[in-house]
Amino acid sequence: MNVSQMIKELEKMGFKVNARRRTDGGWIITKINEMSFTGASGNQYARQILGVQLSQARIEQTAFNVTKYIKGTKKAKDKIDEEMEKELKKVQRLWRKKKVGARITKKKLRWHIKEGGKKEAWEYLKKMSRYGQGYAYEENVIYLAKYIEDVAQGCPSEYKDKVLQVASFVRSNIETFKESWIHDIYSYWYEVISSNYYETNIERAINSTYNTMK
């Protein structure tokens, strides 16, 4: 499913979507309801909502390619210090063990140093390490919590607070949230929307979310 198709599906579900054309002819989602996005994060959030999941590795590579090739970023030549290189090798071992279908390279790390400095590069390594250990990217957990909060707005009044508590619970577990939980939890809440907030489905989504996160 391409981005144009995702936009149409979201609009069918009742979401208000703003998007702009990229220089390569594709679409970038800039806003869904009251949530604004930068870069490719809106497209990523839409995929999470619709269950059209890319792997974390693919998402990372896509973000790298968008900036490098569409914006014309020059090749980075920033030096990687010894401590950072040790961490890079550690993360690379984790990814090989997990058998992720992508690679973390010095080239990508230098790109992060050039784009955002060493602080951003260390954050990048932290994110990749978390994924190698089976944990979700923190921003993806935040997107999931926001999605559940959006669902809460359409729920009957007697369920709204309960659903918001689920969103709060998701946020409170951001450090230990497993990547493998994300798709299933989205599917529970998508079922709530597609059933027009049928109460049995709301209760099932609440219980299933807690049970998945045990």
C-alpha positions as CSV (number, residue, x, y, z in Angstrom):
1,M,0.0,0.0,0.0
2,N,1.5,3.3,-1.0
3,V,1.2,6.6,0.9
4,S,-1.6,7.9,-1.4
5,Q,-3.7,4.8,-0.7
6,M,-2.9,5.0,3.1
7,I,-4.3,8.6,3.1
8,K,-7.5,7.4,1.4
9,E,-7.9,4.6,4.0
10,L,-7.3,6.9,6.9
11,E,-9.9,9.4,5.6
12,K,-12.4,6.5,5.2
13,M,-11.7,5.8,8.9
14,G,-12.6,9.4,9.8
15,F,-9.1,10.8,10.2
16,K,-8.3,14.2,8.9
17,V,-5.0,14.0,6.9
18,N,-2.8,16.8,5.5
19,A,0.0,15.8,3.1
20,R,2.5,17.4,0.7
21,R,4.2,16.2,-2.5
22,R,7.8,15.2,-2.3
23,T,10.3,16.2,-4.9
24,D,10.4,12.6,-6.2
25,G,6.6,12.6,-6.7
26,G,5.7,10.7,-3.5
27,W,3.7,12.0,-0.6
28,I,4.7,13.1,2.9
29,I,2.0,13.1,5.6
30,T,2.4,16.3,7.6
31,K,-0.6,16.1,9.9
32,I,-3.2,13.5,11.2
33,N,-6.0,15.0,13.2
34,E,-4.2,17.3,15.6
35,M,-0.8,15.6,15.4
36,S,1.9,17.3,13.3
37,F,4.8,15.4,11.9
38,T,8.2,16.2,10.4
39,G,10.2,14.2,7.8
40,A,8.8,10.7,7.1
41,S,7.4,10.3,10.7
42,G,3.8,11.0,9.5
43,N,4.0,8.2,6.9
44,Q,5.4,5.9,9.6
45,Y,2.6,6.7,12.0
46,A,0.0,6.0,9.2
47,R,1.6,2.6,8.6
48,Q,1.3,1.8,12.3
49,I,-2.4,2.8,12.3
50,L,-3.2,0.7,9.3
51,G,-1.0,-2.2,10.2
52,V,1.2,-1.8,7.1
53,Q,4.3,-2.4,9.1
54,L,7.8,-1.9,7.8
55,S,10.6,-3.3,9.9
56,Q,12.4,-0.9,12.2
57,A,15.5,-1.5,10.0
58,R,13.5,-0.5,6.8
59,I,12.2,2.6,8.5
60,E,15.7,3.7,9.5
61,Q,17.0,3.1,6.0
62,T,14.1,5.0,4.4
63,A,14.7,8.0,6.6
64,F,18.4,7.9,5.7
65,N,17.7,7.7,2.0
66,V,15.1,10.5,2.0
67,T,17.6,13.0,3.5
68,K,20.6,11.7,1.6
69,Y,19.2,11.4,-1.9
70,I,16.1,13.7,-2.0
71,K,17.6,16.6,-0.1
72,G,21.1,16.0,-1.6
73,T,23.0,15.7,1.6
74,K,26.8,15.6,0.9
75,K,28.8,12.5,2.0
76,A,29.8,12.9,5.7
77,K,33.5,12.6,6.6
78,D,33.2,13.2,10.3
79,K,35.6,11.0,12.3
80,I,34.1,8.4,14.7
81,D,35.9,8.3,18.0
82,E,37.1,5.1,19.6
83,E,34.3,4.9,22.2
84,M,31.6,5.4,19.6
85,E,33.2,2.8,17.3
86,K,33.2,0.3,20.1
87,E,29.5,0.9,20.7
88,L,28.9,0.6,16.9
89,K,30.5,-2.8,16.8
90,K,28.5,-3.9,19.9
91,V,25.2,-2.8,18.2
92,Q,26.3,-4.5,14.9
93,R,26.8,-7.8,16.8
94,L,23.3,-7.5,18.3
95,W,21.8,-6.9,14.9
96,R,23.6,-9.9,13.4
97,K,22.3,-12.1,16.3
98,K,18.8,-10.8,15.6
99,K,19.3,-11.4,11.9
100,V,17.8,-8.0,10.9
101,G,17.6,-7.6,7.2
102,A,19.7,-4.4,7.2
103,R,23.1,-3.2,8.3
104,I,24.3,-0.4,10.7
105,T,27.4,1.0,9.0
106,K,30.1,3.6,9.7
107,K,28.7,5.5,6.8
108,K,25.3,5.9,8.4
109,L,26.8,6.8,11.7
110,R,28.9,9.5,10.1
111,W,25.8,10.8,8.4
112,H,24.1,11.1,11.8
113,I,27.2,12.9,13.2
114,K,27.1,15.4,10.3
115,E,23.3,16.0,10.4
116,G,22.9,16.3,14.2
117,G,26.3,16.1,15.9
118,K,27.7,13.4,18.2
119,K,24.7,13.7,20.6
120,E,22.3,12.6,17.8
121,A,24.7,9.9,16.7
122,W,24.8,8.5,20.3
123,E,20.9,8.6,20.3
124,Y,20.9,6.7,17.0
125,L,23.2,4.0,18.5
126,K,21.0,3.8,21.5
127,K,17.9,3.3,19.4
128,M,19.5,0.7,17.3
129,S,20.7,-1.1,20.4
130,R,17.2,-1.1,21.9
131,Y,15.9,-2.6,18.7
132,G,18.6,-5.3,18.7
133,Q,17.4,-6.3,22.1
134,G,13.8,-6.5,21.0
135,Y,12.6,-3.1,22.3
136,A,10.6,-0.7,20.2
137,Y,11.7,2.7,19.2
138,E,10.5,5.2,21.8
139,E,8.9,7.4,19.2
140,N,6.8,4.4,18.0
141,V,5.5,3.8,21.5
142,I,4.6,7.5,21.7
143,Y,2.7,7.2,18.4
144,L,0.9,4.1,19.7
145,A,-0.1,5.9,22.9
146,K,-1.4,8.9,20.8
147,Y,-3.4,6.6,18.6
148,I,-5.1,5.1,21.6
149,E,-5.8,8.6,22.9
150,D,-7.4,9.4,19.5
151,V,-9.6,6.3,19.8
152,A,-10.6,7.4,23.3
153,Q,-12.1,10.6,21.9
154,G,-14.7,8.5,20.0
155,C,-15.5,6.1,22.9
156,P,-18.7,6.3,25.0
157,S,-18.2,8.5,28.0
158,E,-18.1,5.6,30.4
159,Y,-15.1,4.1,28.6
160,K,-13.1,7.3,27.7
161,D,-11.2,7.5,31.0
162,K,-10.4,3.7,30.9
163,V,-9.0,4.0,27.4
164,L,-6.9,7.1,28.3
165,Q,-5.5,5.0,31.2
166,V,-4.4,2.4,28.7
167,A,-2.6,5.1,26.7
168,S,-1.0,6.3,29.9
169,F,0.1,2.8,30.7
170,V,1.7,2.4,27.3
171,R,3.6,5.6,27.8
172,S,4.8,4.6,31.3
173,N,6.4,1.4,29.9
174,I,8.2,3.2,27.0
175,E,11.6,2.0,28.2
176,T,10.7,-1.7,28.2
177,F,8.1,-1.8,25.4
178,K,8.7,-4.7,23.1
179,E,8.7,-4.1,19.3
180,S,6.7,-7.3,18.9
181,W,3.7,-5.9,20.8
182,I,3.1,-2.9,18.5
183,H,1.3,-4.5,15.6
184,D,-1.1,-6.5,17.8
185,I,-2.0,-3.6,20.0
186,Y,-2.7,-1.4,17.0
187,S,-5.0,-4.2,15.7
188,Y,-7.0,-4.3,18.9
189,W,-7.8,-0.6,18.7
190,Y,-8.3,-0.5,15.0
191,E,-11.0,-3.1,15.6
192,V,-12.7,-0.7,18.0
193,I,-12.8,2.0,15.3
194,S,-14.0,-0.4,12.5
195,S,-16.8,-1.6,14.8
196,N,-17.9,2.0,15.4
197,Y,-16.8,1.8,19.0
198,Y,-18.8,-1.3,19.9
199,E,-18.5,-1.7,23.7
200,T,-17.6,-5.3,23.7
201,N,-14.6,-4.5,21.3
202,I,-13.5,-1.6,23.6
203,E,-13.4,-3.9,26.6
204,R,-11.6,-6.6,24.6
205,A,-9.0,-4.0,23.4
206,I,-8.4,-2.8,26.9
207,N,-7.9,-6.3,28.3
208,S,-5.9,-7.5,25.3
209,T,-3.5,-4.5,25.5
210,Y,-2.8,-5.2,29.2
211,N,-2.4,-8.9,28.6
212,T,0.0,-8.4,25.7
213,M,2.2,-6.2,27.8
214,K,2.4,-8.6,30.7
